[in-house]
């Protein structure tokens, strides 16, 4: 059995030119053809033709929308508060940081969001739970 990777290429693909988009809409508007035939003629998807036609009707143009952009974290802009948090509680776990953050700032964040924010500032340290650390100390003393 062969497997083929089918990845999402939208992030790296460029938008079709405005001239090409206008050609597609013009071909459909000239009449006596279907959306499927226009899509086959230009080797594009039927849904793209539908979107272009709808865009032309509602917005009056077929210019591509801006692509990309990054999603902002809920912790963006709180760099100093995060640094203070780690300095104040150096042995806390991610879960404990999240709980403290939620209680003090009223914004509850996930462990992964907290981890990414701390990594971004290079504030990651290996944490040891106090119970585990104390148990190991007792084992070494005996």
URDA-V13284 format. One record per residue. N is the residue number from 1. RES is the residue in one small letter. OMEGA is omega as a letter, one per 30 degrees, with the letter a starting at -180 (999 if undefined). Layout:
N;RES;OMEGA
N;RES;OMEGA
//
This chain:
1;x;l
2;x;l
3;x;l
4;x;l
5;x;l
6;x;a
7;x;l
8;x;a
9;x;a
10;x;a
11;x;a
12;x;a
13;x;l
14;x;l
15;x;l
16;x;a
17;x;l
18;x;l
19;x;l
20;x;l
21;x;l
22;x;l
23;x;a
24;x;a
25;x;l
26;x;l
27;x;l
28;x;a
29;x;l
30;x;l
31;x;a
32;x;l
33;x;a
34;x;l
35;x;l
36;x;a
37;x;l
38;x;l
39;x;l
40;x;a
41;x;a
42;x;l
43;x;l
44;x;a
45;x;l
46;x;a
47;x;l
48;x;l
49;x;l
50;x;l
51;x;l
52;x;a
53;x;l
54;x;l
55;x;l
56;x;a
57;x;a
58;x;a
59;x;l
60;x;l
61;x;l
62;x;l
63;x;l
64;x;l
65;x;l
66;x;a
67;x;l
68;x;a
69;x;a
70;x;l
71;x;l
72;x;l
73;x;l
74;x;a
75;x;l
76;x;l
77;x;a
78;x;a
79;x;a
80;x;l
81;x;l
82;x;l
83;x;l
84;x;l
85;x;a
86;x;l
87;x;a
88;x;a
89;x;a
90;x;a
91;x;a
92;x;l
93;x;l
94;x;a
95;x;l
96;x;l
97;x;a
98;x;l
99;x;l
100;x;a
101;x;l
102;x;a
103;x;a
104;x;a
105;x;l
106;x;l
107;x;l
108;x;a
109;x;l
110;x;l
111;x;a
112;x;l
113;x;l
114;x;a
115;x;l
116;x;a
117;x;l
118;x;l
119;x;l
120;x;l
121;x;a
122;x;l
123;x;a
124;x;l
125;x;l
126;x;a
127;x;l
128;x;l
129;x;a
130;x;a
131;x;l
132;x;a
133;x;l
134;x;l
135;x;l
136;x;l
137;x;l
138;x;a
139;x;a
140;x;a
141;x;a
142;x;999
//
